[in-house]
């Protein structure tokens, strides 16, 4: 059984992170070519350098190899129509296709839950592509429930 470590991203991870991000982009392009386009430079190096300086991008690693990426943002929600809340919004969670189904997503969720508790935040949110049934099922098994449904008219 493989052991996975969740850690902050480092500059040396760039190529492996980009390879995983490109896998996800290819899925999106396949599902919705009317919205997504091929792009093998999703995160330019100068942007990645700034990401590394922050505290909201993590990787899953095994045997010295990056096999998953997690990026989230801290959001403060306050308006006349909403209860004031602080949430962690998962922007990106992706696992290299050869390592899917091995529990890395659950390790990422545990990391985000740990950060949520440390910071005293109210919840964790994310969006999932309607075509990504495997991810939807994983999120549901972990305890996520539907908050809203985005719809479109083309």
N, C-alpha and C positions, 0 to 999 in steps of 0.2 A: 504494500500500500504506500502511496506517495504521501509525503508530508508537504503541506503548502504553508508558506509564510506570507502574511499580509504586512506590507511595509510602505512607507512613503516612497514616491517615485524619485528616481535620481536621473541626472543628465545622461548617464551611461545606458539608460533603459530606452532611449529614443527609438532606435530601430525596431526593437521588439514591440514596443507600444504601438508604433505606427503600423506594423504588420497586423496586429489584432484589430486596430481601428479600421484598417482597410478591409478586413474580412467582414466587419459589420457594415461598412459602407456598400460593399458588393451585394450583401443581402438586401439592403434598402433599395439599391438601384434595381435589383431583380424584381422586388415586390412592387415598387412604385417608380418606374422610369419617368413618369410624368412629373415627379417632384424631385427625385434625387438624380444626381449625375455622377459618373465616375470621377474620382478625385483621389490621387495617391499622395496628396500633400495636405491632409486635413488639419494638421497642426504644424505650421512652419516652425523651424528651429527657434527663432527668436521668441515666439509665443510659448513654446515648450520650456524655454529657459525661465520664463516668468512663472509658469505653472509649477516648476520644481521648487521655486522659492516659497510657494504657498503651502497651505496645510489641508488641501481638499482633493488631492489626487494620490491614489494608492495603487499598488500593483500586487498581484499574487505571484509568488515565485516558488519554484521547486527546482532543486538541483542546479541552482544558478541561472535558471531560465525564467523569464517573465512569461506567464501564461494567462494573465487576466489583468484588466484595468478597471478602476473605479474612480469616477469623478463626481463630486457633488458640490452643491452650493448652499450657503446658509441664507435663508430667506426670512425676513420679518414681514408678517402680513398684518396690516392695520388699515382699516377703512371704516366709514360709518355703517357699512352693511355686514361687516365681518367681525367675529371675535378676534381680538389681537392674539396672534400666535407667532411662534418662532419654529420654523420647520427646516429640516435638512432635505433638500431636493436632489435626488440622484439623477444627474445629467447623463452619465454614461456608466454602464456596467456591461463588460464584455469579457468573454472567455475564449481563448484560442480554441478553434474547432476540435482539435485533438484532445482537449482536456475537459470538454463539456460533460456534464453529468457526473462529475467527480466531487461535487460539494463546494466548489470554489465560490459560487454565487452565495451560498449560505454563509461561508466565511466572511464574504464582503458585507452581508447584512449584519452579521454579528459585530463587525468593526463599526459600522454606521450606528448600530444600537448603542454600542459602548460610547461613541462620541456624543450621541444624543443625550445619554445619561450624564456624562461629564459636563456638558454645557447646559443641562437643564432645559433642553428644547422640548417642544410639545409633540412633534410627530416627524415621520419620514414619509416623503412622497416621491413618486416617479411617474413617468409616462411610458407606455409600451405601444409599439407599433401594432395595429390591429391584425396584421398578417403574422406576427411573431407569436404563434400559439404556444410554443415551447416555453418562451420566457413568461408569458401570461400565466401558464399553469404553474411554473415555478414560483412566481410571485404570490399566487393564490395559496399554494401549499405552505408558503412561509407565513401567511396571515394577512397579506395585503388584500384590501377590498376596493371595489370600484368607488371612486369619488365623483367622477364626472365622465362623460363620454364626448369626445370631440367628433363632430360630424362635418361633412363638406358637401358642397354642390358644385359640380364641375360643368 
